[in-house]
């Protein structure tokens, strides 16, 4: 009985996910319904909230099965005194180890309209937005590897133990679409 109830709930979440992907009006409705909970503005904030509330979507589909929680907009670098040059990951998965997640909306173009002069035979050319997102992931991972020991790991106002949640070659997940 519990399994069938869970299955029904997850099916409903998947249908909501499909609506959010396909219809901008669904994203607007979701943003209105959860306005007091969503941090930030824009479509990416809607996705942050939805995926954080339904963390099983990332955990089961990305082979990161033991993530217990996600935290939004995580500072992974060491900013200067005016808080600039501070890379932020969209989400950080918290389990025994940290996982960085970078999100790009469904409007992100992956391929260019025409093939680049530098593209190899049988390959495609990527848009700068897509490649810059990939570069962003690499930079976030590098910054977190270097800076994590000197930072408090905070989730919803609570400082978490870095003995329990470790950073050892963190996975970085890039989700586009």
N, C-alpha and C positions, 0 to 999 in steps of 0.2 A: 504494500500500500504506500509506504513511504517512497519507494523507488518510482512508482507511477506518478505520485504527486510531484516529485522533484523533476521527473521527465516532462510533465505538463508545464511546469513553471519554466523550465529551460527552453522548451519549444516556444513559449510565449516570448521569451527574451530574444530568441533567434528571429522570430517574426518582427519584433520591434527593431532589431538590428538591421534587418533587411529594409524596413521602412525608412530608417534613418539614412541608410546608404542611398536609397533610390529617390527620396523626396526631400527637397529643401524645406518644404512646409512641415514635415515631420520633425526635422531638426529644430525649427523655430518653435513648434509646440512643446517639444521636450525642454528646450531652454526656458520657456515660460513656466512650465510645470515645476521645474527645479531651480528657478531663479535664485532662491535663497541659499541653495547649496553649491551652485556652480561658481567657481572662482574664475575671474577673467572674463573676457569678451570674445565673441566670435565662435565660429564653427569648431575650431580645435578644442575649445573649452567644453563644448557639448560632448565631444568624443572622450576627453579626459574623464569627465564625470561618468558617462555611461560605462566605460571600460573599468573604471575603479569600482563602480557599484556591481558590476558583473565580472569580477576578476577571473572567474572560472573560464571565460571565453579565451583569455590569453593563456592561462595555465594549461588547459587541456589541448589547445591547438598548437602551442609552441613548444611542447615537450618540456615545459617548466612546471611540473606537476605540483610542486610543494610550496609555491608562493602563498604566503599567509595574508599578505596585505600589500597594497600599493599606496604610494604617497605621490602627490602632484608636484610638478615644477621644482625639482630638486637641484639645488646649487651644487655643482660637482667640481668647480674650480676654485681658484683663489683670486678674488676680485682685488682691484686696486682700491685706494682709499676712498674713491668716489663711487664704489660698487660697480665699476665698469669692468669689461672683460671677464665676466663671470658666466661661463657656460652653464646652461640648465638643461637637464634631461626632462622630458615631458612627464614620465612616470619612473619610479624606482620600485621594483618588486622586492619585497622583503621576505626572506625565508632564512635558512641558515647562511645563505650567501646573497649578495646584492645582484640585481639584474636591472640594467638601464633600458628603458623603452622610449623610442622616439617615434612620434606619430606625425604623419602627413595626411591631410584630408583627401577625400575622394576626388577633389578637383585638381590634385597634383598631377601634372602631365609627366609621364615616365619617358616616353620616346619623342624625339624631334620629328617634325614633319618631313624633313629631308635628311638623307644620310650624310654624315660628316665626311669630309675629304680624308680624315684620319682613320675612319672606321675600317676594320679588317673585313675580308670577304666573308659573307654569310652572317655578319653581325649587324646590330642596330646602333643608332646613336642615341644617347640619353640626354635629356634636358638638363640644363644647369641646375634647375631647382631640385631635381632628383639626385644628381651627383653631389650637390652641396649638402643635402640631407644626409647622404651617406658619409660625407666628410665630417659633418656635425657629429654623427655617431662615433666615429673614430676619435675625434677630439674629446668628446665627453668621456669616453672610456679611458683615454690617456690621462685626462685631468683627474678623474676619480681615482685611478690607480695611484697617482702621485699625492693627491690631497686628502684622501679619505681618512688617513690615520690622524690627521690634525683637525678634523671636523667632528662636531657632534652630529650624530644621525638622529634626526627629529622627525617624528610622524605624529601629526595632529597634536602638536604641543608637548609630546612626550619624548624625552631623550632616551634612545634605545641603546642597549649594551652592544658595543662592537665586539665583545667576546662571543656573544650569541649570534649576532648577524655580522658575518665577516665579509671582507672584500678580498677575494683571491681570484685574480683574473676574471673579473665580472663579465657575464654575458651581456651583449648589447643587441637589442632587437629593434629592427627598423621596420615599421609598418606603414605602408603606403596604400591609401584607398579605404 
